């Protein structure tokens, strides 16, 4: 990244009882840039030099280690433009001086870089008889918008509208191509599609009519990649951040961030911006969540998510809240019990109230919709209606809430229908309702209850 007379990089492997790191945590761009950018900030503070000025003074003319020339390097332009937009010159460079109430404010900057590589790929491009074009390539879209990007690349290379281009991906029969990884997929696939489009346009320029089966060309970028000159190829960026820290609780809040990037040709501005913003969010997570620190008093993480980084209340230290009607849950912060209590109250619960004594001989009444808990009562009403007998009037009569129970059938009616039970038999078959189910539901087609 920076010019120096000597470079020394060391990598030490330590045996731990955690999963082995891979690309995101192994020595590479993410942890490597954190180490060198932190060292430059410390050097700038001790020398009394602005951190951006120190970086610009050590801007290399060629690769610091390889000695190869850069294909392009616009890091200095990113720093200058970012400093202007961020208001870097108006800040107080002294650490631990600026305050906003109880918040201690700080600003920082760092450089970003990632290699721009490519891998050999093949593509098939067909000019259809109806005037459209079909692209076939063994690419993969992991949700990064590769299909949309390749459609735009093909339309631009063919000088047609994107509506006339169809892209088919994810089939190994189309030939070998780069995988979706290493930030090299779009560049590798787009290169193959561009080469196929150039050859197809040359054939169409000769003037023959397109046959019904179409005209298909195939491209392979293996030789073109091998003929490339050896250069340092990277994309660059400059990051700026303003952070506030609560000196009493240790809470960290990232107030604003700015990123200025020189990423070469942008195919799709929407997806490109999403990737750049996503990388900045990853940087916040790496800076604040890389080490999982727990509160010895509550057992909770200091930084459980991006909303609380970290938050600690001294008044609650050594104190556990109790769950509603239960024992304190071990190893969980007290604020979790507070959240459950708040959710319980929002759903119509709250503190238990003593119910007034009522005469159990009086017929139970349907629940009052305005009373807390009526939502659950209406839910029980709909459920019991499905399980009650078809005759809802009989259901209300068994619950003791029917205003006018039907009279018992006469002896003549019982003689006409021998299967009809007598009143004494029907009463014996009915069981008394429990206090919790003193009333029964009615279906939506019944008359309203008394």
Secondary structure as UniProt FT lines:
FT   TURN            23..25
FT   HELIX           29..47
FT   HELIX           51..57
FT   TURN            64..66
FT   HELIX           75..86
FT   HELIX           88..90
FT   TURN            95..96
FT   STRAND          99..100
FT   TURN            101..102
FT   STRAND          103..115
FT   STRAND          122..127
FT   TURN            129..130
FT   STRAND          133..136
FT   HELIX           146..158
FT   HELIX           162..164
FT   STRAND          165..168
FT   HELIX           172..174
FT   TURN            182..183
FT   HELIX           185..204
FT   TURN            205..206
FT   TURN            212..213
FT   STRAND          215..220
FT   HELIX           222..226
FT   STRAND          234..246
FT   TURN            247..249
FT   STRAND          252..262
FT   HELIX           269..289
FT   TURN            296..298
FT   TURN            302..303
FT   TURN            306..307
FT   HELIX           314..316
FT   TURN            317..318
FT   TURN            324..325
FT   TURN            330..331
FT   HELIX           334..346
FT   TURN            347..348
FT   TURN            360..361
FT   TURN            369..370
FT   TURN            372..373
FT   HELIX           374..387
FT   HELIX           392..398
FT   TURN            399..400
FT   HELIX           411..416
FT   TURN            418..419
FT   HELIX           423..429
FT   HELIX           435..437
FT   TURN            444..445
//
